[in-house]
Amino acid sequence: MTEDFNQLQQIISERRTIKPTTFTGNKISDYEILEVLETANWAPTHGYTEPWRFSIFTEEGLTRLGNFYAHLDQPNSEAEGFNAQRFERFKNRPMLCSHVIGIGMMPNSNPKIPEMEELCSVAMAVQNLWLALHAKGYGGYWSTGKLAFTDKMRQFFELPEGAKSLGLFYVGIPPKEQPKGRRISTIETKLNWIKK
Ligand SMILES: Cc1cc2nc3c(=O)[nH]c(=O)nc-3n(C[C@H](O)[C@H](O)[C@H](O)COP(=O)(O)O)c2cc1C
């Protein structure tokens, strides 16, 4: 059991945010992506609502996603101006990846289970898949930003009305040298032991 804990602790603490610009460019099979998504499906929920939804972009889907995102990102006002560099960066980003996963949430209709709980469950599902990717030697990055929660993203993910987009998860093969993990403060500073 201690061995299990040590192994799990290592996987958890060594999982990193890996940015697409550092991916090797090699691809992961759809089968392995499905395997890590299976771990997402084991996240707990209140009432078996299972609100996570995943739209998986790969092959030509990556090109389509890059085009869509880069255009959507452009400012609406002339004053802000067109930023060609930013446009190209967003357009090309998915192509650096093996797969990009659109993270969605489909809240249940039971008023006893508020959306906040569904959000918690989706985040747990994402953590599962992120850890599973890391355990397989792959890397990922949950990206939000100004477009992440828009209805346009929800529609692009082909999610039904009532669902929400929670951003993009970029997946690829990390470089040999992974970024160093850091936390601003220790767990002790975030604890309050209440014993009486
Ligand atoms: C919900 C969520 C949204 C995130 N959105 C962004 C983002 O838009 N841009 C970004 O650079 N990193 C984003 N991140 C990644 C964090 O910056 C990253 O997890 C943090 O720096 C800790 O690094 P680590 O994952 O390697 O421990 C996001 C992470 C989470 C959990």
The ligand as an ORCA input file, in Angstrom:
! r2SCAN-3c Opt
* xyz 0 1
  C      -8.701     25.515    -15.128
  C      -7.319     25.844    -15.588
  C      -7.147     26.790    -16.587
  C      -5.867     27.114    -17.043
  N      -5.728     28.068    -18.025
  C      -4.492     28.422    -18.420
  C      -4.317     29.424    -19.426
  O      -5.282     29.919    -20.005
  N      -3.048     29.770    -19.766
  C      -1.961     29.200    -19.148
  O      -0.840     29.564    -19.488
  N      -2.095     28.213    -18.237
  C      -3.331     27.823    -17.851
  N      -3.477     26.815    -16.930
  C      -2.300     26.067    -16.486
  C      -1.720     26.657    -15.229
  O      -1.112     27.862    -15.512
  C      -0.757     25.637    -14.642
  O      -1.477     24.485    -14.301
  C      -0.028     26.178    -13.440
  O       0.927     27.086    -13.873
  C       0.640     25.116    -12.617
  O       1.577     24.387    -13.373
  P       1.582     22.809    -13.355
  O       0.287     22.382    -14.018
  O       2.781     22.396    -14.164
  O       1.670     22.353    -11.935
  C      -4.739     26.463    -16.484
  C      -4.927     25.492    -15.478
  C      -6.193     25.188    -15.035
  C      -6.356     24.157    -13.961
*
